[in-house]
Structures are given as structure tokens and as C-alpha cells.
């Protein structure tokens, strides 16, 4: 019974075009994902979408602080700051799809 339900769901995904992923976002232009010298990049750990930013450009942050949430496979995954600093730039907007390893934000360290 479980296998039949799974097969039905896969068939619906194929019929709806959900079985294969086709990127809808415009490709990044060269230089978009360059990290300025002395800054840190925060990358996506998984493919998914930006669920929510908890910081804005210019905000001060602490190491380990959750700065945003990714949504992937119906799970919320925290995006954590690796260093103390200031959010220099948010590279991706809420709702935007991202791939694993894609740059999400740039942090300028503060002493």
C-alpha cells in the first residue's frame, strides 16, 4: 500500500514538472559572488530557498548568531555567522532559490 502511494506521488510530480529542477533565477553576473579582501562569505549549506533574513545590511552580529533561515525539503536550516562583524551585503533575497555553496551574505569583521 505504501509503495503504491509512493508511485502515485512520483507520477504526480512527473506530470506537474516537479520531478526535475530547472533554475528560474537569472544567472549571476561575473563578480557577483566575489568576497572583498578581509571579509567573510556566508554560503548556503544546501540547495533550497531563502526563507527569512534575521539581519539587514549594516547590522552588527556575533559569531554563531543565526542571521537567516533556509528552507529545504520542508525543513528550516539556520544560517550562522562565522565571525563577529557587520553585515556588509546580503547577496540573495527572501524567497530566492539557492544552490549549495552559493554566497548568501558578506560579513566585514570588526575588532
N, CA, C and O atoms as a Tinker XYZ file with bonds, in Angstrom:
   444  protein
     1  N      0.828000   -1.189000    0.000000    73     2
     2  CA     0.000000    0.000000    0.000000    64     1     3
     3  C      0.877000    1.260000    0.000000    63     2     4     5
     4  O      0.610000    2.222000   -0.720000    81     3
     5  N      1.933000    1.228000    0.828000    73     3     6
     6  CA     2.844000    2.371000    0.901000    64     5     7
     7  C      3.546000    2.579000   -0.442000    63     6     8     9
     8  O      3.688000    3.713000   -0.899000    81     7
     9  N      3.990000    1.477000   -1.081000    73     7    10
    10  CA     4.668000    1.578000   -2.366000    64     9    11
    11  C      3.735000    2.148000   -3.431000    63    10    12    13
    12  O      4.166000    2.956000   -4.254000    81    11
    13  N      2.477000    1.745000   -3.429000    73    11    14
    14  CA     1.505000    2.264000   -4.401000    64    13    15
    15  C      1.301000    3.766000   -4.208000    63    14    16    17
    16  O      1.224000    4.510000   -5.186000    81    15
    17  N      1.213000    4.214000   -2.961000    73    15    18
    18  CA     1.055000    5.644000   -2.686000    64    17    19
    19  C      2.293000    6.414000   -3.148000    63    18    20    21
    20  O      2.178000    7.501000   -3.715000    81    19
    21  N      3.462000    5.853000   -2.907000    73    19    22
    22  CA     4.708000    6.495000   -3.331000    64    21    23
    23  C      4.764000    6.591000   -4.854000    63    22    24    25
    24  O      5.124000    7.636000   -5.396000    81    23
    25  N      4.408000    5.499000   -5.553000    73    23    26
    26  CA     4.404000    5.512000   -7.019000    64    25    27
    27  C      3.421000    6.544000   -7.566000    63    26    28    29
    28  O      3.716000    7.225000   -8.548000    81    27
    29  N      2.254000    6.660000   -6.931000    73    27    30
    30  CA     1.271000    7.670000   -7.350000    64    29    31
    31  C      1.821000    9.080000   -7.170000    63    30    32    33
    32  O      1.639000    9.940000   -8.032000    81    31
    33  N      2.490000    9.309000   -6.054000    73    31    34
    34  CA     3.054000   10.637000   -5.807000    64    33    35
    35  C      4.146000   10.971000   -6.817000    63    34    36    37
    36  O      4.191000   12.093000   -7.321000    81    35
    37  N      5.022000   10.024000   -7.120000    73    35    38
    38  CA     6.051000   10.250000   -8.141000    64    37    39
    39  C      5.422000   10.557000   -9.500000    63    38    40    41
    40  O      5.903000   11.425000  -10.228000    81    39
    41  N      4.370000    9.860000   -9.832000    73    39    42
    42  CA     3.685000   10.113000  -11.109000    64    41    43
    43  C      3.119000   11.529000  -11.152000    63    42    44    45
    44  O      3.206000   12.199000  -12.181000    81    43
    45  N      2.533000   11.993000  -10.030000    73    43    46
    46  CA     2.022000   13.371000   -9.969000    64    45    47
    47  C      3.163000   14.372000  -10.125000    63    46    48    49
    48  O      3.016000   15.374000  -10.826000    81    47
    49  N      4.300000   14.109000   -9.477000    73    47    50
    50  CA     5.446000   15.019000   -9.590000    64    49    51
    51  C      5.912000   15.114000  -11.038000    63    50    52    53
    52  O      6.194000   16.203000  -11.537000    81    51
    53  N      5.992000   13.977000  -11.701000    73    51    54
    54  CA     6.429000   13.987000  -13.105000    64    53    55
    55  C      5.419000   14.760000  -13.968000    63    54    56    57
    56  O      5.813000   15.562000  -14.815000    81    55
    57  N      4.140000   14.520000  -13.755000    73    55    58
    58  CA     3.096000   15.190000  -14.539000    64    57    59
    59  C      3.090000   16.701000  -14.304000    63    58    60    61
    60  O      2.820000   17.472000  -15.225000    81    59
    61  N      3.386000   17.120000  -13.079000    73    59    62
    62  CA     3.400000   18.549000  -12.745000    64    61    63
    63  C      4.729000   19.223000  -13.065000    63    62    64    65
    64  O      4.857000   20.438000  -12.910000    81    63
    65  N      5.728000   18.446000  -13.512000    73    63    66
    66  CA     7.040000   19.010000  -13.800000    64    65    67
    67  C      7.870000   19.260000  -12.554000    63    66    68    69
    68  O      8.844000   20.012000  -12.606000    81    67
    69  N      7.505000   18.643000  -11.430000    73    67    70
    70  CA     8.230000   18.859000  -10.181000    64    69    71
    71  C      9.371000   17.863000   -9.979000    63    70    72    73
    72  O     10.172000   18.021000   -9.057000    81    71
    73  N      9.453000   16.854000  -10.817000    73    71    74
    74  CA    10.442000   15.807000  -10.611000    64    73    75
    75  C     11.846000   16.273000  -10.966000    63    74    76    77
    76  O     12.821000   15.798000  -10.384000    81    75
    77  N     11.958000   17.189000  -11.907000    73    75    78
    78  CA    13.259000   17.723000  -12.284000    64    77    79
    79  C     13.288000   19.208000  -11.982000    63    78    80    81
    80  O     12.282000   19.899000  -12.142000    81    79
    81  N     14.420000   19.692000  -11.553000    73    79    82
    82  CA    14.575000   21.096000  -11.197000    64    81    83
    83  C     15.182000   21.863000  -12.358000    63    82    84    85
    84  O     16.195000   21.458000  -12.928000    81    83
    85  N     14.552000   22.973000  -12.700000    73    83    86
    86  CA    15.075000   23.883000  -13.705000    64    85    87
    87  C     15.180000   25.248000  -13.043000    63    86    88    89
    88  O     14.181000   25.796000  -12.575000    81    87
    89  N     16.390000   25.796000  -13.003000    73    87    90
    90  CA    16.600000   27.086000  -12.341000    64    89    91
    91  C     15.810000   28.169000  -13.043000    63    90    92    93
    92  O     15.859000   28.297000  -14.267000    81    91
    93  N     15.079000   28.952000  -12.257000    73    91    94
    94  CA    14.276000   30.035000  -12.808000    64    93    95
    95  C     14.948000   31.388000  -12.608000    63    94    96    97
    96  O     14.616000   32.361000  -13.284000    81    95
    97  N     15.895000   31.442000  -11.676000    73    95    98
    98  CA    16.558000   32.703000  -11.397000    64    97    99
    99  C     17.574000   33.024000  -12.487000    63    98   100   101
   100  O     18.155000   32.126000  -13.097000    81    99
   101  N     17.775000   34.289000  -12.716000    73    99   102
   102  CA    18.777000   34.707000  -13.687000    64   101   103
   103  C     20.156000   34.311000  -13.188000    63   102   104   105
   104  O     20.422000   34.387000  -11.989000    81   103
   105  N     21.038000   33.889000  -14.088000    73   103   106
   106  CA    22.378000   33.519000  -13.650000    64   105   107
   107  C     23.105000   34.729000  -13.068000    63   106   108   109
   108  O     22.864000   35.870000  -13.461000    81   107
   109  N     23.983000   34.455000  -12.140000    73   107   110
   110  CA    24.759000   35.534000  -11.528000    64   109   111
   111  C     25.685000   36.150000  -12.571000    63   110   112   113
   112  O     26.237000   35.445000  -13.417000    81   111
   113  N     25.847000   37.444000  -12.505000    73   111   114
   114  CA    26.783000   38.099000  -13.400000    64   113   115
   115  C     28.180000   37.969000  -12.820000    63   114   116   117
   116  O     28.335000   37.894000  -11.601000    81   115
   117  N     29.199000   37.940000  -13.667000    73   115   118
   118  CA    30.558000   37.795000  -13.160000    64   117   119
   119  C     30.858000   38.861000  -12.105000    63   118   120   121
   120  O     30.531000   40.034000  -12.282000    81   119
   121  N     31.481000   38.440000  -11.014000    73   119   122
   122  CA    31.834000   39.372000   -9.954000    64   121   123
   123  C     30.790000   39.469000   -8.860000    63   122   124   125
   124  O     31.065000   40.035000   -7.802000    81   123
   125  N     29.583000   38.926000   -9.089000    73   123   126
   126  CA    28.520000   38.983000   -8.078000    64   125   127
   127  C     28.898000   38.268000   -6.798000    63   126   128   129
   128  O     28.533000   38.704000   -5.706000    81   127
   129  N     29.623000   37.181000   -6.926000    73   127   130
   130  CA    29.944000   36.371000   -5.765000    64   129   131
   131  C     31.388000   36.536000   -5.305000    63   130   132   133
   132  O     31.936000   35.648000   -4.652000    81   131
   133  N     31.998000   37.648000   -5.633000    73   131   134
   134  CA    33.358000   37.910000   -5.155000    64   133   135
   135  C     33.295000   38.469000   -3.745000    63   134   136   137
   136  O     32.495000   39.355000   -3.442000    81   135
   137  N     34.160000   37.931000   -2.885000    73   135   138
   138  CA    34.213000   38.376000   -1.495000    64   137   139
   139  C     35.355000   39.373000   -1.371000    63   138   140   141
   140  O     36.503000   39.037000   -1.663000    81   139
   141  N     35.055000   40.600000   -0.941000    73   139   142
   142  CA    36.111000   41.605000   -0.793000    64   141   143
   143  C     37.186000   41.134000    0.193000    63   142   144   145
   144  O     36.910000   40.369000    1.117000    81   143
   145  N     38.386000   41.597000   -0.019000    73   143   146
   146  CA    39.503000   41.246000    0.859000    64   145   147
   147  C     39.166000   41.613000    2.303000    63   146   148   149
   148  O     38.551000   42.646000    2.565000    81   147
   149  N     39.569000   40.771000    3.214000    73   147   150
   150  CA    39.363000   40.940000    4.660000    64   149   151
   151  C     37.915000   40.728000    5.089000    63   150   152   153
   152  O     37.580000   40.982000    6.245000    81   151
   153  N     37.059000   40.274000    4.198000    73   151   154
   154  CA    35.672000   39.981000    4.553000    64   153   155
   155  C     35.451000   38.471000    4.525000    63   154   156   157
   156  O     36.271000   37.721000    3.996000    81   155
   157  N     34.344000   38.044000    5.097000    73   155   158
   158  CA    33.970000   36.638000    5.125000    64   157   159
   159  C     32.689000   36.446000    4.334000    63   158   160   161
   160  O     31.781000   37.276000    4.382000    81   159
   161  N     32.629000   35.343000    3.607000    73   159   162
   162  CA    31.410000   34.982000    2.899000    64   161   163
   163  C     30.654000   33.920000    3.674000    63   162   164   165
   164  O     31.250000   33.010000    4.252000    81   163
   165  N     29.345000   34.044000    3.680000    73   163   166
   166  CA    28.485000   33.031000    4.285000    64   165   167
   167  C     27.789000   32.330000    3.131000    63   166   168   169
   168  O     27.057000   32.955000    2.363000    81   167
   169  N     28.022000   31.017000    3.013000    73   167   170
   170  CA    27.487000   30.251000    1.893000    64   169   171
   171  C     26.338000   29.353000    2.335000    63   170   172   173
   172  O     26.219000   28.991000    3.505000    81   171
   173  N     25.508000   29.011000    1.378000    73   171   174
   174  CA    24.402000   28.093000    1.645000    64   173   175
   175  C     24.950000   26.686000    1.831000    63   174   176   177
   176  O     25.788000   26.229000    1.053000    81   175
   177  N     24.473000   26.005000    2.864000    73   175   178
   178  CA    24.900000   24.635000    3.105000    64   177   179
   179  C     24.129000   23.644000    2.230000    63   178   180   181
   180  O     24.589000   22.525000    2.003000    81   179
   181  N     22.971000   24.052000    1.745000    73   179   182
   182  CA    22.093000   23.155000    0.987000    64   181   183
   183  C     21.427000   23.907000   -0.165000    63   182   184   185
   184  O     21.432000   25.137000   -0.215000    81   183
   185  N     20.865000   23.146000   -1.070000    73   183   186
   186  CA    20.011000   23.741000   -2.104000    64   185   187
   187  C     18.632000   23.961000   -1.491000    63   186   188   189
   188  O     18.129000   23.106000   -0.762000    81   187
   189  N     18.038000   25.080000   -1.779000    73   187   190
   190  CA    16.715000   25.388000   -1.233000    64   189   191
   191  C     16.346000   26.811000   -1.568000    63   190   192   193
   192  O     16.599000   27.285000   -2.675000    81   191
   193  N     15.744000   27.493000   -0.609000    73   191   194
   194  CA    15.401000   28.901000   -0.818000    64   193   195
   195  C     15.605000   29.673000    0.482000    63   194   196   197
   196  O     15.590000   29.112000    1.578000    81   195
   197  N     15.796000   30.984000    0.318000    73   195   198
   198  CA    15.942000   31.850000    1.483000    64   197   199
   199  C     14.557000   31.981000    2.103000    63   198   200   201
   200  O     13.653000   32.536000    1.479000    81   199
   201  N     14.383000   31.490000    3.292000    73   199   202
   202  CA    13.099000   31.559000    3.979000    64   201   203
   203  C     12.946000   32.915000    4.653000    63   202   204   205
   204  O     11.919000   33.579000    4.508000    81   203
   205  N     13.991000   33.328000    5.403000    73   203   206
   206  CA    13.885000   34.585000    6.148000    64   205   207
   207  C     15.277000   35.092000    6.517000    63   206   208   209
   208  O     16.139000   34.324000    6.943000    81   207
   209  N     15.479000   36.388000    6.347000    73   207   210
   210  CA    16.678000   37.041000    6.881000    64   209   211
   211  C     16.331000   37.613000    8.238000    63   210   212   213
   212  O     15.256000   38.186000    8.415000    81   211
   213  N     17.227000   37.464000    9.195000    73   211   214
   214  CA    17.014000   37.999000   10.538000    64   213   215
   215  C     17.907000   39.206000   10.783000    63   214   216   217
   216  O     17.917000   39.772000   11.876000    81   215
   217  N     18.653000   39.591000    9.762000    73   215   218
   218  CA    19.524000   40.764000    9.837000    64   217   219
   219  C     19.368000   41.571000    8.559000    63   218   220   221
   220  O     18.826000   41.090000    7.564000    81   219
   221  N     19.848000   42.793000    8.602000    73   219   222
   222  CA    19.861000   43.666000    7.427000    64   221   223
   223  C     21.283000   44.163000    7.229000    63   222   224   225
   224  O     22.120000   44.049000    8.125000    81   223
   225  N     21.549000   44.711000    6.058000    73   223   226
   226  CA    22.864000   45.286000    5.796000    64   225   227
   227  C     23.142000   46.371000    6.827000    63   226   228   229
   228  O     22.290000   47.213000    7.109000    81   227
   229  N     24.354000   46.337000    7.387000    73   227   230
   230  CA    24.758000   47.311000    8.392000    64   229   231
   231  C     24.588000   46.836000    9.822000    63   230   232   233
   232  O     25.127000   47.453000   10.740000    81   231
   233  N     23.840000   45.737000   10.036000    73   231   234
   234  CA    23.643000   45.208000   11.388000    64   233   235
   235  C     24.934000   44.614000   11.938000    63   234   236   237
   236  O     25.711000   44.005000   11.204000    81   235
   237  N     25.153000   44.798000   13.237000    73   235   238
   238  CA    26.268000   44.154000   13.935000    64   237   239
   239  C     25.839000   42.757000   14.339000    63   238   240   241
   240  O     24.704000   42.546000   14.766000    81   239
   241  N     26.755000   41.797000   14.204000    73   239   242
   242  CA    26.432000   40.412000   14.527000    64   241   243
   243  C     27.570000   39.770000   15.307000    63   242   244   245
   244  O     28.709000   40.236000   15.277000    81   243
   245  N     27.237000   38.699000   16.000000    73   243   246
   246  CA    28.187000   37.951000   16.823000    64   245   247
   247  C     28.466000   36.596000   16.173000    63   246   248   249
   248  O     27.648000   36.104000   15.396000    81   247
   249  N     29.628000   35.982000   16.487000    73   247   250
   250  CA    29.880000   34.636000   15.950000    64   249   251
   251  C     28.831000   33.652000   16.474000    63   250   252   253
   252  O     28.477000   33.675000   17.652000    81   251
   253  N     28.347000   32.799000   15.590000    73   251   254
   254  CA    27.337000   31.813000   15.971000    64   253   255
   255  C     25.911000   32.333000   15.937000    63   254   256   257
   256  O     24.969000   31.566000   16.135000    81   255
   257  N     25.741000   33.621000   15.691000    73   255   258
   258  CA    24.398000   34.197000   15.633000    64   257   259
   259  C     23.679000   33.710000   14.379000    63   258   260   261
   260  O     24.262000   33.675000   13.295000    81   259
   261  N     22.419000   33.338000   14.532000    73   259   262
   262  CA    21.606000   32.958000   13.380000    64   261   263
   263  C     21.222000   34.243000   12.652000    63   262   264   265
   264  O     20.562000   35.119000   13.210000    81   263
   265  N     21.649000   34.334000   11.398000    73   263   266
   266  CA    21.375000   35.548000   10.622000    64   265   267
   267  C     20.244000   35.347000    9.605000    63   266   268   269
   268  O     19.719000   36.311000    9.048000    81   267
   269  N     19.883000   34.088000    9.375000    73   267   270
   270  CA    18.806000   33.804000    8.441000    64   269   271
   271  C     18.419000   32.343000    8.490000    63   270   272   273
   272  O     19.039000   31.537000    9.184000    81   271
   273  N     17.372000   32.014000    7.732000    73   271   274
   274  CA    16.894000   30.630000    7.653000    64   273   275
   275  C     16.737000   30.239000    6.190000    63   274   276   277
   276  O     16.212000   31.000000    5.378000    81   275
   277  N     17.201000   29.039000    5.876000    73   275   278
   278  CA    16.971000   28.446000    4.563000    64   277   279
   279  C     15.837000   27.443000    4.703000    63   278   280   281
   280  O     15.628000   26.871000    5.773000    81   279
   281  N     15.112000   27.236000    3.622000    73   279   282
   282  CA    14.088000   26.190000    3.597000    64   281   283
   283  C     14.514000   25.200000    2.535000    63   282   284   285
   284  O     14.751000   25.561000    1.382000    81   283
   285  N     14.609000   23.934000    2.947000    73   283   286
   286  CA    14.958000   22.876000    2.013000    64   285   287
   287  C     14.228000   21.612000    2.429000    63   286   288   289
   288  O     14.355000   21.156000    3.566000    81   287
   289  N     13.474000   21.056000    1.519000    73   287   290
   290  CA    12.727000   19.830000    1.773000    64   289   291
   291  C     11.866000   19.945000    3.028000    63   290   292   293
   292  O     11.807000   19.034000    3.853000    81   291
   293  N     11.198000   21.098000    3.146000    73   291   294
   294  CA    10.266000   21.391000    4.240000    64   293   295
   295  C     10.950000   21.467000    5.603000    63   294   296   297
   296  O     10.302000   21.304000    6.636000    81   295
   297  N     12.251000   21.712000    5.604000    73   295   298
   298  CA    12.992000   21.884000    6.853000    64   297   299
   299  C     13.585000   23.290000    6.879000    63   298   300   301
   300  O     13.977000   23.823000    5.841000    81   299
   301  N     13.647000   23.883000    8.059000    73   299   302
   302  CA    14.297000   25.168000    8.229000    64   301   303
   303  C     15.727000   24.920000    8.687000    63   302   304   305
   304  O     15.959000   24.211000    9.666000    81   303
   305  N     16.687000   25.508000    7.974000    73   303   306
   306  CA    18.097000   25.327000    8.281000    64   305   307
   307  C     18.688000   26.690000    8.626000    63   306   308   309
   308  O     18.630000   27.611000    7.811000    81   307
   309  N     19.260000   26.832000    9.835000    73   307   310
   310  CA    19.802000   28.131000   10.229000    64   309   311
   311  C     21.062000   28.491000    9.443000    63   310   312   313
   312  O     21.899000   27.638000    9.146000    81   311
   313  N     21.171000   29.771000    9.116000    73   311   314
   314  CA    22.380000   30.331000    8.516000    64   313   315
   315  C     23.078000   31.079000    9.639000    63   314   316   317
   316  O     22.512000   32.007000   10.217000    81   315
   317  N     24.310000   30.679000    9.952000    73   315   318
   318  CA    25.002000   31.177000   11.129000    64   317   319
   319  C     26.215000   32.014000   10.731000    63   318   320   321
   320  O     26.927000   31.679000    9.784000    81   319
   321  N     26.440000   33.095000   11.455000    73   319   322
   322  CA    27.605000   33.943000   11.214000    64   321   323
   323  C     28.867000   33.254000   11.726000    63   322   324   325
   324  O     28.892000   32.769000   12.857000    81   323
   325  N     29.916000   33.209000   10.903000    73   323   326
   326  CA    31.163000   32.593000   11.350000    64   325   327
   327  C     32.017000   33.519000   12.221000    63   326   328   329
   328  O     32.919000   33.055000   12.919000    81   327
   329  N     31.739000   34.818000   12.182000    73   327   330
   330  CA    32.588000   35.791000   12.874000    64   329   331
   331  C     31.767000   36.937000   13.448000    63   330   332   333
   332  O     30.597000   37.119000   13.111000    81   331
   333  N     32.403000   37.700000   14.318000    73   331   334
   334  CA    31.818000   38.953000   14.788000    64   333   335
   335  C     32.052000   39.991000   13.705000    63   334   336   337
   336  O     33.122000   40.028000   13.097000    81   335
   337  N     31.079000   40.813000   13.465000    73   335   338
   338  CA    31.271000   41.825000   12.444000    64   337   339
   339  C     29.995000   42.566000   12.121000    63   338   340   341
   340  O     29.068000   42.669000   12.923000    81   339
   341  N     29.997000   43.079000   10.897000    73   339   342
   342  CA    28.869000   43.862000   10.403000    64   341   343
   343  C     28.450000   43.262000    9.066000    63   342   344   345
   344  O     29.293000   42.908000    8.243000    81   343
   345  N     27.152000   43.152000    8.860000    73   343   346
   346  CA    26.652000   42.634000    7.581000    64   345   347
   347  C     26.938000   43.689000    6.520000    63   346   348   349
   348  O     26.342000   44.766000    6.509000    81   347
   349  N     27.854000   43.356000    5.644000    73   347   350
   350  CA    28.230000   44.301000    4.595000    64   349   351
   351  C     27.252000   44.246000    3.427000    63   350   352   353
   352  O     26.867000   45.273000    2.867000    81   351
   353  N     26.849000   42.993000    3.065000    73   351   354
   354  CA    25.929000   42.867000    1.931000    64   353   355
   355  C     25.152000   41.553000    2.049000    63   354   356   357
   356  O     25.717000   40.509000    2.374000    81   355
   357  N     23.858000   41.629000    1.781000    73   355   358
   358  CA    23.017000   40.446000    1.655000    64   357   359
   359  C     22.935000   40.159000    0.157000    63   358   360   361
   360  O     22.391000   40.959000   -0.605000    81   359
   361  N     23.476000   39.021000   -0.258000    73   359   362
   362  CA    23.596000   38.700000   -1.682000    64   361   363
   363  C     22.307000   38.170000   -2.307000    63   362   364   365
   364  O     22.084000   38.360000   -3.503000    81   363
   365  N     21.472000   37.523000   -1.536000    73   363   366
   366  CA    20.259000   36.900000   -2.054000    64   365   367
   367  C     19.059000   37.411000   -1.271000    63   366   368   369
   368  O     19.180000   37.747000   -0.093000    81   367
   369  N     17.927000   37.468000   -1.907000    73   367   370
   370  CA    16.707000   37.994000   -1.289000    64   369   371
   371  C     15.815000   36.865000   -0.776000    63   370   372   373
   372  O     15.912000   35.728000   -1.237000    81   371
   373  N     14.950000   37.190000    0.177000    73   371   374
   374  CA    13.990000   36.221000    0.697000    64   373   375
   375  C     13.172000   35.651000   -0.450000    63   374   376   377
   376  O     12.731000   36.375000   -1.343000    81   375
   377  N     12.978000   34.344000   -0.407000    73   375   378
   378  CA    12.221000   33.662000   -1.450000    64   377   379
   379  C     13.061000   33.195000   -2.619000    63   378   380   381
   380  O     12.601000   32.385000   -3.423000    81   379
   381  N     14.278000   33.686000   -2.731000    73   379   382
   382  CA    15.126000   33.324000   -3.858000    64   381   383
   383  C     15.701000   31.923000   -3.675000    63   382   384   385
   384  O     16.117000   31.554000   -2.577000    81   383
   385  N     15.722000   31.151000   -4.749000    73   383   386
   386  CA    16.318000   29.812000   -4.720000    64   385   387
   387  C     17.835000   29.934000   -4.695000    63   386   388   389
   388  O     18.411000   30.837000   -5.302000    81   387
   389  N     18.469000   29.010000   -3.986000    73   387   390
   390  CA    19.927000   28.985000   -3.909000    64   389   391
   391  C     20.413000   27.552000   -4.045000    63   390   392   393
   392  O     19.688000   26.602000   -3.748000    81   391
   393  N     21.638000   27.414000   -4.493000    73   391   394
   394  CA    22.299000   26.118000   -4.566000    64   393   395
   395  C     23.282000   26.000000   -3.412000    63   394   396   397
   396  O     23.713000   27.005000   -2.847000    81   395
   397  N     23.630000   24.777000   -3.068000    73   395   398
   398  CA    24.640000   24.562000   -2.032000    64   397   399
   399  C     25.938000   25.237000   -2.475000    63   398   400   401
   400  O     26.352000   25.105000   -3.627000    81   399
   401  N     26.571000   25.955000   -1.560000    73   399   402
   402  CA    27.818000   26.645000   -1.859000    64   401   403
   403  C     27.648000   28.043000   -2.418000    63   402   404   405
   404  O     28.639000   28.749000   -2.602000    81   403
   405  N     26.434000   28.460000   -2.692000    73   403   406
   406  CA    26.197000   29.792000   -3.246000    64   405   407
   407  C     26.307000   30.836000   -2.136000    63   406   408   409
   408  O     25.834000   30.620000   -1.021000    81   407
   409  N     26.930000   31.957000   -2.449000    73   407   410
   410  CA    27.151000   33.034000   -1.488000    64   409   411
   411  C     25.830000   33.681000   -1.092000    63   410   412   413
   412  O     25.040000   34.084000   -1.947000    81   411
   413  N     25.599000   33.776000    0.229000    73   411   414
   414  CA    24.364000   34.367000    0.745000    64   413   415
   415  C     24.582000   35.782000    1.275000    63   414   416   417
   416  O     23.759000   36.671000    1.056000    81   415
   417  N     25.700000   35.980000    1.975000    73   415   418
   418  CA    25.954000   37.276000    2.605000    64   417   419
   419  C     27.455000   37.491000    2.761000    63   418   420   421
   420  O     28.243000   36.545000    2.770000    81   419
   421  N     27.819000   38.744000    2.883000    73   419   422
   422  CA    29.222000   39.125000    3.131000    64   421   423
   423  C     29.284000   39.830000    4.462000    63   422   424   425
   424  O     28.506000   40.743000    4.737000    81   423
   425  N     30.230000   39.393000    5.298000    73   423   426
   426  CA    30.398000   39.978000    6.628000    64   425   427
   427  C     31.772000   40.618000    6.718000    63   426   428   429
   428  O     32.789000   40.016000    6.375000    81   427
   429  N     31.768000   41.853000    7.188000    73   427   430
   430  CA    33.002000   42.595000    7.422000    64   429   431
   431  C     33.363000   42.445000    8.893000    63   430   432   433
   432  O     32.611000   42.904000    9.753000    81   431
   433  N     34.505000   41.806000    9.211000    73   431   434
   434  CA    34.857000   41.617000   10.621000    64   433   435
   435  C     35.122000   42.938000   11.331000    63   434   436   437
   436  O     35.593000   43.901000   10.727000    81   435
   437  N     34.811000   42.964000   12.622000    73   435   438
   438  CA    35.036000   44.135000   13.458000    64   437   439
   439  C     35.860000   43.682000   14.651000    63   438   440   441
   440  O     35.578000   42.640000   15.241000    81   439
   441  N     36.867000   44.450000   15.007000    73   439   442
   442  CA    37.707000   44.085000   16.164000    64   441   443
   443  C     37.069000   44.391000   17.467000    63   442   444
   444  O     37.659000   44.137000   18.518000    81   443
